[in-house]
Amino acid sequence: MIADIEDWLERLCPSGVNYRHHRTGETNGDAHLKNLLMHHEVILPITKGRLDLGPWQQVYYAEFDGRRRKRVIIKVIGE
């Protein structure tokens, strides 16, 4: 499934294309578009202290612009 997602994103936002964003001096226009499609946040259900996903669900994290230092913010809402 993850390979299907990666193929789909590459068809929609191919790398190596001369995006207008590249006029800024950066060459990561495809990464920005892929991030817009995949979003930068997720809400995950927790039940009785455990991740509560369906049998076919999983968390997918992708970095489209190379490895970078990241910050993770976790907010707990509820009872």
C-alpha positions as CSV (number, residue, x, y, z in Angstrom):
1,M,0.0,0.0,0.0
2,I,2.8,2.5,0.9
3,A,4.4,1.9,-2.6
4,D,1.0,2.7,-4.2
5,I,0.9,5.9,-2.2
6,E,4.4,6.9,-3.3
7,D,3.6,6.0,-6.9
8,W,0.4,8.0,-6.8
9,L,2.2,11.1,-5.4
10,E,5.0,10.9,-7.9
11,R,2.4,10.8,-10.8
12,L,0.6,13.8,-9.3
13,C,3.7,15.8,-8.4
14,P,6.7,14.4,-10.3
15,S,10.2,15.3,-9.1
16,G,12.5,17.0,-11.6
17,V,9.8,19.2,-13.0
18,N,10.6,22.9,-13.2
19,Y,8.0,24.3,-10.8
20,R,7.5,28.0,-10.3
21,H,8.6,27.5,-6.7
22,H,12.1,26.8,-8.1
23,R,12.5,30.5,-9.0
24,T,13.1,31.1,-5.3
25,G,16.4,29.2,-5.5
26,E,15.0,26.0,-4.0
27,T,14.3,22.9,-6.1
28,N,11.8,21.1,-3.9
29,G,8.5,22.2,-5.5
30,D,7.3,18.6,-5.7
31,A,7.9,18.1,-2.0
32,H,5.7,21.1,-1.1
33,L,2.9,19.8,-3.3
34,K,3.1,16.2,-2.0
35,N,3.0,17.6,1.6
36,L,-0.2,19.5,0.7
37,L,-1.8,16.3,-0.5
38,M,-0.7,14.2,2.5
39,H,-1.2,17.0,5.2
40,H,1.1,17.7,8.0
41,E,-0.9,16.6,11.0
42,V,-3.1,13.6,12.0
43,I,-5.6,12.9,14.7
44,L,-5.2,9.4,16.2
45,P,-7.7,7.6,18.4
46,I,-6.4,6.2,21.7
47,T,-8.6,3.8,23.7
48,K,-7.6,2.6,27.1
49,G,-4.1,3.9,26.5
50,R,-3.6,2.1,23.2
51,L,-3.6,3.2,19.6
52,D,-7.0,2.3,18.3
53,L,-6.7,1.8,14.5
54,G,-8.7,-0.5,12.3
55,P,-7.2,-3.7,11.0
56,W,-6.1,-2.1,7.7
57,Q,-5.1,1.3,9.1
58,Q,-1.6,2.4,9.9
59,V,0.3,5.7,10.5
60,Y,2.2,6.8,7.3
61,Y,5.0,9.3,7.7
62,A,6.9,10.5,4.7
63,E,9.6,13.1,4.2
64,F,9.5,14.4,0.6
65,D,12.5,16.7,0.8
66,G,15.3,14.7,2.4
67,R,16.0,14.0,6.0
68,R,15.8,16.9,8.3
69,R,15.7,17.5,12.0
70,K,12.0,17.4,13.0
71,R,9.9,18.4,16.0
72,V,6.9,16.3,17.1
73,I,4.0,17.9,19.0
74,I,1.6,15.6,20.7
75,K,-1.6,17.0,22.2
76,V,-4.0,14.9,24.2
77,I,-7.6,15.9,24.1
78,G,-10.4,14.1,26.0
79,E,-11.1,12.4,29.2
